[in-house]
Amino acid sequence: MLTPIFEFLSLGGPALWAIAALSVGALALILWKVFSLSRMGLWRTARAEEALQTWISGQPEEAIAHLENRPGLRARVLRGAMQARVNLPEADAREETARLARAALTETRAGLRPLDLVVTIAPLIGLLGTVLGMIEAFQALQASGNRADAAALAGGIWEALLTTAAGMGVAIPASIALSWFDGLADGLAHDLEDLATRLFTAPMPNGPAD
């Protein structure tokens, strides 16, 4: 079953093998990232919103308890912000909230640099493979002189072009996934900013912190 795949990869030489390895790595990275974001609770929003409404209604202890042991990123950051709001002066509480938000965003963007690298180098490796293949094809054409076989030359050229097509075939879906992950991180940043703003503009249930 694997023989046709090996034969196809052999047509493009080392460049096509390298692109195949990048495709496997990119797919594994995308699947890991989706699983990781799911475990972080990136798509969980209801609990944080409920806790914030509880805080605004004047029940800070209940609001904090509502977020106890909740793995969602929004819930974790909001709980830390609420605890800071209760125990620290407002300026320090804002700094602590910003620190928690930055940590959450860094966690969300973990692993995106390797995916960005795949997007960048896969087409370049494909282009390199094509250039090397074209050089080899034209060297064979020069060596054959007047006995050049147009069909053989065409075959060498299309085999060389395989690597460019493969590189683009890997880079395009990887780029789509990267844009999606970036969009999720941007959405989280917006949500965290919104939650923090509403938390700090609401009156302290027990009066402002000193």
C-alpha positions in Angstrom: 0.0 0.0 0.0 2.8 2.4 0.8 4.8 1.5 -2.4 2.9 4.0 -4.6 3.5 6.8 -2.0 7.2 6.0 -1.9 7.4 6.0 -5.7 5.6 9.3 -5.9 8.0 10.9 -3.3 11.0 9.5 -5.2 10.0 11.5 -8.3 10.6 14.8 -6.5 13.9 13.8 -4.8 14.9 15.0 -1.3 12.9 18.1 -1.6 9.6 16.2 -1.9 10.6 14.0 1.1 11.3 17.1 3.1 7.9 18.6 2.2 6.2 15.3 3.1 7.9 15.5 6.5 6.7 19.1 6.9 3.2 18.1 6.1 3.2 15.3 8.7 4.6 17.8 11.3 2.1 20.5 10.4 -0.8 18.1 10.6 0.3 16.8 14.0 0.8 20.4 15.2 -2.6 21.5 14.1 -4.3 18.5 15.8 -2.3 19.0 19.0 -3.2 22.7 19.0 -6.9 22.1 18.6 -6.8 19.5 21.4 -4.7 21.8 23.6 -7.1 24.8 23.1 -10.0 22.6 23.9 -8.4 21.5 27.1 -7.7 25.1 28.0 -11.4 25.8 27.6 -11.0 28.4 24.9 -14.6 28.1 23.8 -16.1 28.2 27.3 -17.6 31.6 27.9 -20.8 31.2 29.9 -19.2 30.5 33.3 -17.1 33.7 33.3 -20.1 35.8 32.2 -22.3 34.3 34.9 -19.6 35.0 37.6 -19.2 38.6 36.4 -23.0 39.2 36.6 -22.8 37.8 40.2 -20.0 40.2 41.0 -21.9 43.2 39.6 -25.0 42.2 41.6 -22.9 42.7 44.8 -21.8 39.1 45.7 -18.0 39.0 45.3 -17.5 35.8 47.3 -20.1 33.9 45.4 -18.7 35.2 42.1 -15.2 34.0 43.0 -16.5 30.6 44.2 -18.5 30.3 41.0 -15.1 30.2 39.1 -13.4 27.8 41.5 -11.5 25.0 39.8 -12.8 26.1 36.4 -10.2 25.3 33.6 -11.4 27.8 31.1 -9.0 30.6 30.2 -11.6 33.3 30.7 -12.7 31.9 34.0 -9.1 31.6 35.3 -8.2 35.1 34.4 -11.4 36.6 35.7 -11.1 34.7 39.0 -7.5 36.0 39.5 -8.7 39.5 38.6 -11.5 39.3 41.1 -9.2 38.1 43.9 -6.8 40.9 43.0 -9.6 43.5 43.0 -10.6 42.4 46.5 -7.2 42.1 48.1 -5.1 44.8 46.3 -5.2 48.5 45.6 -6.9 49.1 42.2 -3.6 50.0 40.4 -2.0 46.8 41.6 -5.1 44.8 40.8 -5.0 46.1 37.2 -1.4 45.2 36.8 -2.1 41.7 38.1 -5.0 41.3 35.8 -2.9 42.4 32.8 -0.2 39.9 33.8 -2.8 37.1 34.0 -4.2 38.1 30.6 -0.7 38.1 29.0 0.0 34.7 30.4 -3.3 33.3 29.0 -2.6 34.8 25.6 0.9 33.4 25.5 -0.5 30.0 26.4 -3.0 30.3 23.6 -0.3 31.2 21.0 2.1 28.4 22.1 3.1 26.3 19.1 2.2 28.8 16.4 5.8 29.7 15.6 6.6 26.2 14.2 3.4 26.4 12.1 4.4 29.8 10.8 7.8 28.3 9.9 6.1 25.5 7.9 4.0 28.2 6.0 7.3 30.1 5.2 9.7 27.3 4.2 7.4 24.7 2.5 7.0 26.8 -0.7 10.7 27.7 -0.6 11.7 24.0 -0.4 9.3 23.3 -3.2 10.8 26.0 -5.3 14.3 24.8 -4.6 13.4 21.3 -5.6 11.9 22.6 -8.9 15.0 24.7 -9.7 17.3 21.8 -9.0 15.1 19.5 -11.1 15.0 22.0 -14.0 18.8 22.3 -13.8 19.1 18.5 -14.0 16.6 18.3 -16.9 18.4 21.0 -19.0 21.8 19.3 -18.2 20.4 16.1 -19.7 19.1 18.1 -22.7 22.5 19.6 -23.3 24.2 16.2 -23.0 21.8 14.6 -25.5 22.6 17.2 -28.2 20.8 16.7 -31.4 19.3 13.5 -30.1 17.2 15.3 -27.5 13.8 13.6 -26.7 11.1 16.2 -26.2 9.0 13.7 -24.3 11.8 12.9 -21.9 12.5 16.6 -21.3 8.8 17.3 -20.6 8.8 14.4 -18.2 11.7 15.8 -16.3 10.1 19.2 -16.1 6.8 18.0 -14.7 8.6 15.9 -12.2 10.6 18.9 -11.1 7.4 21.0 -10.8 5.9 18.4 -8.4 7.9 19.9 -5.5 6.5 23.4 -6.1 3.0 22.1 -6.1 3.6 20.0 -3.0 5.1 22.9 -1.2 2.1 25.1 -1.9 -0.2 22.2 -1.1 1.3 22.1 2.4 1.7 25.8 3.0 -1.9 26.8 2.0 -3.8 24.7 4.6 -1.1 25.4 7.2 -1.6 29.2 6.5 -5.4 28.8 6.9 -4.9 27.0 10.2 -2.5 29.6 11.4 -4.9 32.4 10.6 -7.6 30.6 12.4 -5.5 30.2 15.5 -4.5 33.8 15.4 -8.1 34.8 15.1 -9.0 32.7 18.2 -6.2 34.4 20.2 -7.4 37.8 19.1 -10.9 36.9 20.1 -9.7 35.8 23.5 -7.8 39.1 23.9 -10.9 41.0 23.2 -13.0 39.0 25.6 -10.4 39.3 28.4 -10.2 43.1 27.9 -14.0 43.3 27.9 -14.3 41.2 31.1 -11.6 43.2 32.9 -13.1 46.6 31.8 -16.5 45.6 33.1 -15.0 44.2 36.3 -13.1 47.4 37.1 -15.8 49.8 36.1 -18.3 48.1 38.4 -18.4 49.5 41.9 -16.7 47.4 44.5 -19.4 45.5 46.5 -17.7 46.3 49.8 -16.3 49.7 48.7 -13.2 50.5 46.7 -9.9 48.9 47.7 -7.4 51.2 49.5 
